[in-house]
Amino acid sequence: MSRFMLAIKSVLADVDKIPVIIFDEIDTGISGIAANATGEKIKTISKNHQVICVTHLASIAAKGDYNYYVCKEIDNNKTKTKVNLLSEKEVLEEIARISSGSVTNISIKHAKELRNRKLKEIA
């Protein structure tokens, strides 16, 4: 459903008056070239709309202007959700973690490459 909405919003992005668009788990079942293309479409839509995207793919997360880490914790039998805005260093670490499962020199290098692509796309 999210990818269907992405396709529609890609076509209507310049004329649509909806201010905020949320894509939840848009990355399910995709990777590689498709994930990168999805991230590029979301970035295009974000030029005219506020976009919130829940993702587990590094190539999509790397395109974000602001990245948040969302986690759930159980405290005294109550589930709490925490949302933290990440610094650029934390963004790189999280992109490294979700792309390879751990934060290593190589995964950080890959995260930096993904973030640098985002900067080149803006220019």
C-alpha positions, 0 to 999 in steps of 0.5 A, spaced: 500 500 500 505 504 501 509 503 494 502 504 491 501 511 495 508 513 493 507 512 485 501 516 486 504 521 490 510 521 485 505 523 479 501 528 484 507 531 488 507 538 484 499 539 485 497 536 491 495 540 497 496 535 502 502 537 507 504 531 511 505 524 508 507 518 512 510 512 509 510 506 514 514 500 512 515 502 505 521 498 504 518 491 505 520 486 500 525 491 496 532 492 496 538 494 492 536 498 486 529 498 488 530 501 494 535 506 492 529 508 487 524 508 492 528 513 496 529 518 490 522 518 489 521 520 497 526 525 496 523 528 490 516 528 494 519 531 500 521 538 496 513 540 496 511 536 502 513 534 509 515 526 509 515 521 515 518 515 513 519 509 517 524 504 514 529 499 515 533 500 509 540 504 509 539 506 502 532 510 504 534 512 511 541 515 508 536 520 504 533 523 510 534 530 512 532 528 519 533 521 522 530 519 528 531 512 532 524 509 535 525 504 540 520 500 545 522 499 552 518 495 557 518 498 564 514 495 570 509 492 565 508 498 561 510 499 554 514 505 552 516 508 545 522 513 545 524 517 539 530 520 539 533 525 534 540 523 531 546 527 530 550 526 524 555 521 527 549 517 530 546 517 523 552 514 520 552 509 526 545 507 525 546 506 517 552 502 518 548 498 523 542 497 519 546 495 513 551 490 516 548 488 522 554 491 526 558 498 526 565 497 523 570 501 520 567 498 513 560 499 515 561 506 517 565 507 510 559 505 507 554 509 511 558 515 509 558 513 502 550 513 502 550 520 506 555 523 501 550 520 495 544 524 498 548 531 498 550 530 491 543 529 489 541 535 493 546 539 489 
